[in-house]
Amino acid sequence: MDETNRLPLPNRDRPLYEVIQDFGRRLRPGGPDGEIDEWSVYDESFRRLVAWTGETGRFFEGLQALKEGGREHDLTYDPATASWLKFTKPAHAGYVVSFEFGAPTLEPALPLEYLERLLLQNEIFNDQVTFVGIGGQRVRPTIITRQADIPGEPADHSEIIHLMTRELGFELLPARHSVGYQDSLAFVRDGIAVFDLRPANVVRTPDGVIVPIDSIPVRLNEKEENVLRNG
């Protein structure tokens, strides 16, 4: 059986900003499900996300990725739409960058934080990641998003640096502020930092265009930006 025959159709995808607004109401004090206890925020966030997608017809129980990916995602290529469905690891929502202990560090993201991170990636890189729904099982759900396929080869570090500094106006951060893999680069610009840019996450198209397809962007407060620029 061809598993791609039962993939969700893109005409039912939702823009990330709509999902963040609608799902976010479930997580606020006084929302329809009440306030989340701080000790169970991770599990309860997933429970509410599964419930919300079930109500809106976006819970695809049992749908699994066909290809193992990296640390955050597994993948299914949809040839009918030339796009990739990206599945977070079961019961996980990728990572965000935290400054809780001063220097930037990776920590597991809550579902809403993960979606906000993807929205920021769309804004910075003019990407078009959309929300598909939830797959897997209710007790081990996976967040599914869709991203257009970008044919090409991994960009090298010099091309990534040129894109980020010369074309997008970011400043390259010292290696001590990079997070993720050993070859990851980090950049900062006007209250925004982008982490985990590496050849595996940035494509050079056949026409020579450099396109980031995965990153960990974060909005910074004044203290956090000062840490990156002067710490």
N, C-alpha and C positions, 0 to 999 in steps of 0.2 A: 504493500500500500504506500502510495506517495503521500508522505506527511504534509507536503507543501499544499496539497489540495484543500486542507482544512485550516489554513492559516487565516487569521483575521484580515478582512479587507481594509485597505487604507482609507476608504471613504467613511469609515466609522471611527478613525483615530480622532483624538481631541488635542487641541493646542495645549501646550504645557501650562500657560498662564490660566486657562480656564480650569484645568484640573487642580492647580494650586489653590485657586480661589474656592472651588466647590469642596474639595477634600479638606482644605484648611479649616473650613467651618466646623468640621467634625472634631477638630482638635482644640478648639478654643473653649475656655470656660463659658458655660452657659449655652454651648452648642447642643445639638439634638441628642448627643450621647453623654453630655456632661464633661466635667474636667477629668483629665487623665492623672492618676496618681503618679508622682515623680519616680516611684520605685518600679513601676511597670510600664513606663512610657514607650519602650521599644516594642515589646510584645503587643501592647494595646494599640499602638499606632498601626501595626500590621493587621490586627484584628479588624479595626475600623476601616482600613483600606480595602480589605477583602469584602467586608459587608457593603461598603459603598459601591464597589465595582459590581457586586452581585445585583444590587438594586438598579444599576444603570446599564446592565447587560454587557459588562466588560470583564466578567470573570470567566476565564476559559480554563475550566478545571481539567487538569491532566495534561495541558499543553506544555511541552518541554522543548528546550533547544536541541538541535540536531548536531551541533558542533561545540566541542569544549573550547572555551576561550582562555582568557587570562585570569587575573586575580579577582576581577569584579564581575565579568560578564561571560555568559555563554551565548552562542549565536545560531541563527538560522537565516540562510539566504533565501529570499523570495524572488525567484526569477521572473514571475509575472509582473512585478512592480520594480525590479532592479533595486531592491532595498534590503537592508539587514534588519531583522528583528533581534534586539539585544535583550537578553534575559539576565537580570541580576542573579547572583548565586541564591539558592533557596534560603528563605528567611533572612536575607541580607539586602541592604540597599546601597551597596557601594561604600565609598568613603568621602569624607569631607576633611578639610584642613582646620585644625583647632590651634588656638594660641593660649589655651588654658594654662599651660606651664611656661609661657614666655615665647620660646621658639616655635615655629610651625611644626606640627606633627599630624600624621594621619590618624583618624579615628573613625569607627563605623558611623555611617550616616543614618539618621532617621528617614523614613520614606519621604516626608515633606522636604527635608533638607536635600535629599538626592534629586528630587524634581526641580527644586530651586536652582541647584547647581547646573542641571541640564538647560534650564531656561537661560541662565547667564551665559552658558556656552553658545546658545543660539544668538544671543545679543552681541557677543564679542566677535564671533566668527561668521555671522550671517548663516548659521547652520539652520536646519529645519527638522530637528528631532521632534517627534510627536509621541503622545502617550497612546499606547495600544490597549493596555489593561493589565490584568493579573493572570498568571498561569500557575502551573504546579498544583500543589495541594493546599487546602485551607490551613493546615498546620505548618506547611513549609512553602509559603507563596513566593512567587518570583515576579518582580516588576518588569513588564515588557514595554519597550519603546521601539520606535522605527526610525531608521536613519538611511538616507540615500546611499547607494553604493558609489564609491569614488574610485574608479580604476586607477592604478598607478603603482609606484614603488615607494618604499620608506624614504622619507627625506633625510638628509644628513644634518648634523648639528649646525653647520654653518648656514644652511638654508632656513632652518627653524629660527635661528638668531636673527637673520636678515629680515624674515617676515615680521617677527615680533617687534624688533627695534626700529628698523628703517621704514617699514610699511604701516605698522600699527601703533608705533610710538611708545612701546613699553621699554623698560629698563631691565637688562639682564641682571639677575640677582646672583650673589656669590653662591658657590656650591654648598656652603654650610646651611643655606636656607632652602635647598632643594629637598623634596620629599618624594617618596615612591621608590622607583628603581634607581640603580646606581647611575644610569645614563640619563636620568630625568633632568630637565632644565626648568627654571622658575623665573617669572618676570613680574614686574609691578608697574602700574600706571594709574594715577589719579583715583585712589581708593579701591582699586581692583588688583588682585594678584592672580596669576595663572600658574598652576603647578602641574607636574607630571607630563610635560611636553618632552617627548622622546621620539626617535625614529619610528618605533612601532605604532605611535599614535598620530603621526603626521604623514600625509601622502604627497608625493610629487606626481602630478598627473602627466600623461604623455606630452601635454603642451607646456610642461614646466611650471604649472601653477602649484603652489604649496598650500595644502589644505589640512588643518588640524581636524581630526575626526574624534579625538577623545582627549580630555584634559580635566583638571580639577580647579576650576576658577572659584574665587571667593571674594566677597565684598569685605573691605577692611574698614575698621574704625581708625581713628587717628593714632591711637596707641599701637595698634597692630602694624599700621604702615610705618610708623617710626621704628619699630623693631626690625622690619625688613630693610629699611633704608640706612639705618644707623647702628643696628645691633650687631 
